[in-house]
Structures are given as C-alpha cells and as structure tokens.
Amino acid sequence: MGRDEEAIEAMKKAQTIRPGSSALYYNLGILYKRAGKAGEARQHLETALKRVDSDIALQDRRRMKRTIEKELRKLG
C-alpha cells in the first residue's frame, strides 16, 4: 500500500521482541526489495537463511529455506 518505510520500522521493532526470527528477517528483506534497496534486501534475506535452522518458531524449515533462496535468486 505504499507504506514500505513504515512497515520496515515496524519489523525492526518486532526484532527486539523476537531477535532470532528468520521470518522477521525474511519480511525485512522483502520490504527492502519492494523499496528498491537491493543491498539491504540481500543482507536481511541472507541473515534469514542463516537463522532458519535455529528458529524454534518455524514449523516448516525446508519450505522457508526454499522461499528465501528463491528470493535471493531473484535479486541476482
């Protein structure tokens, strides 16, 4: 809805509550990508990928890994 910067700030605040969440890093990566900030997007997506195995809240680690890897490929 054109409010990517607000969403990014909300996700950053959520990270203070759940700092190990791969989903939060993934969402930040997607938001930065939509905002046209590929470098930041890649950084957050790579961090999300690193945190998948230790994220206790994830129910389907394989699916999350595939999703993140797909987005990283799109970034080139």
Secondary structure, DSSP 8 states (H G I E B T S, - for coil): ---HHHHHHHHHHHHHH-TT-HHHHHHHHHHHHHTT-HHHHHHHHHHHHHHGGG-TT-S-HHHHHHHHHHHHHHH-
